[in-house]
Amino acid sequence: MITIVSGTNRSQALSLQIAYLYQKKIQEKGAEVQLIDLNELPPDFAFSALYENDGKNAAFNKFRTQMQNSEKYIFIIAEYNGSFPGVLKTFIDGLAYPNTFKEKKAALVGLSAGVQGGSLALSHFSDILNYLGTHTLALRVKLARLESFMKEGVIENKLYQDLIEQQIESFIKF
């Protein structure tokens, strides 16, 4: 099972559109895939599902189970303030440690309004995955100035389309 995580809870974010695009392409290749949208997290999960409340929030436990039952993850990560969204870190903190990610595989996709395509966000997030024992696909897709290449949920940039296809094919084999 591949789990795609749309790594922000910002409404109407391009991250979710990219997550849907990945989901569709992976399904077309016949792989089993599910999507987690961090917009759907319980509003109080940072206080009711972490640390001493580990496992006590039934609504959050649904996400924990999805993540634990997956062997591969694709993280769609927008760059916020030179890093990744805080809600993504809080989400990771709420998952079972260390077994959610240990010896599993991940692919990273960065998004940004700027020219670096989320490079800093991907770097910071990969440090966390490395700490958790996750094997990360070397090919990282970095979608710079994404809003200028998106039209109705479709990327109109041949290079970006090709990179996404290459990453998906590599990740399915990974």
ZAMARGU-4260 file (C-alpha; in steps of 0.2 Angstrom, whole numbers, plus 5000, padded with zeros to 4 digits):
<rodrens>
0) 5000/5000/5000 | 5006/5017/4995 | 5000/5031/5006 | 5000/5049/4999 | 5001/5063/5012
5) 4995/5080/5007 | 5006/5089/5020 | 4997/5105/5024 | 4980/5109/5032 | 4979/5125/5022
10) 4962/5125/5013 | 4963/5126/4994 | 4981/5122/4994 | 4990/5116/4978 | 4997/5101/4989
15) 4980/5092/4988 | 4978/5095/4970 | 4996/5087/4967 | 4991/5073/4979 | 4976/5069/4969
20) 4986/5069/4953 | 4998/5057/4961 | 4984/5046/4967 | 4977/5045/4949 | 4993/5041/4941
25) 4997/5027/4953 | 4980/5020/4952 | 4983/5020/4933 | 4998/5009/4935 | 4989/4997/4945
30) 4996/5000/4962 | 4986/5001/4978 | 4985/5019/4985 | 4977/5029/4998 | 4977/5048/5002
35) 4978/5057/5018 | 4973/5075/5018 | 4979/5084/5034 | 4964/5096/5032 | 4954/5081/5039
40) 4963/5080/5055 | 4953/5082/5071 | 4955/5101/5075 | 4962/5097/5093 | 4973/5082/5089
45) 4989/5092/5094 | 4982/5092/5112 | 4971/5076/5112 | 4981/5063/5102 | 5000/5066/5107
50) 5012/5062/5121 | 5002/5057/5137 | 4986/5056/5126 | 4994/5044/5114 | 4981/5032/5106
55) 4966/5041/5115 | 4959/5051/5101 | 4948/5039/5090 | 4947/5051/5076 | 4966/5053/5075
60) 4969/5034/5077 | 4961/5032/5060 | 4976/5041/5053 | 4988/5031/5064 | 4981/5015/5057
65) 4982/5020/5039 | 5000/5026/5041 | 5005/5010/5051 | 4997/4998/5038 | 5007/5006/5024
70) 5024/5001/5017 | 5027/5016/5006 | 5023/5035/5008 | 5023/5050/4996 | 5024/5066/5005
75) 5018/5082/4996 | 5026/5096/5005 | 5024/5114/5002 | 5037/5126/5008 | 5031/5137/5022
80) 5043/5150/5030 | 5059/5141/5023 | 5053/5124/5030 | 5038/5112/5029 | 5021/5115/5037
85) 5020/5113/5056 | 5005/5103/5055 | 5015/5090/5046 | 5028/5089/5060 | 5014/5088/5073
90) 5005/5074/5063 | 5022/5064/5062 | 5024/5067/5081 | 5007/5059/5084 | 5011/5043/5075
95) 5017/5027/5083 | 5036/5028/5087 | 5047/5021/5080 | 5038/5008/5070 | 5027/5018/5059
100) 5042/5023/5048 | 5056/5011/5052 | 5063/5001/5037 | 5049/5008/5026 | 5050/5019/5010
105) 5046/5037/5006 | 5046/5048/4991 | 5046/5067/4993 | 5038/5080/4982 | 5041/5099/4985
110) 5030/5114/4980 | 5034/5132/4981 | 5028/5149/4975 | 5047/5153/4974 | 5061/5146/4963
115) 5068/5132/4974 | 5053/5120/4973 | 5053/5117/4991 | 5071/5112/4992 | 5073/5118/5010
120) 5057/5109/5016 | 5062/5093/5008 | 5079/5094/5016 | 5072/5097/5033 | 5059/5083/5031
125) 5071/5071/5025 | 5082/5073/5041 | 5066/5068/5051 | 5063/5053/5040 | 5081/5048/5041
130) 5080/5049/5060 | 5065/5038/5060 | 5074/5024/5049 | 5065/5028/5033 | 5073/5024/5016
135) 5070/5039/5004 | 5069/5038/4986 | 5084/5049/4978 | 5073/5057/4965 | 5064/5071/4973
140) 5052/5081/4963 | 5053/5100/4966 | 5039/5110/4958 | 5044/5128/4958 | 5032/5142/4954
145) 5019/5129/4953 | 5004/5141/4953 | 5009/5147/4936 | 5009/5130/4929 | 4993/5123/4936
150) 4976/5125/4927 | 4961/5116/4934 | 4971/5103/4943 | 4982/5099/4928 | 5001/5103/4927
155) 5005/5112/4910 | 5023/5110/4911 | 5031/5095/4901 | 5047/5094/4913 | 5036/5093/4928
160) 5025/5080/4920 | 5040/5070/4915 | 5048/5071/4932 | 5032/5065/4941 | 5030/5050/4929
165) 5049/5046/4932 | 5047/5047/4951 | 5031/5037/4952 | 5038/5023/4941 | 5054/5023/4952
170) 5044/5023/4968 | 5033/5008/4963 | 5049/4998/4959 | 5058/5005/4975
</rodrens>
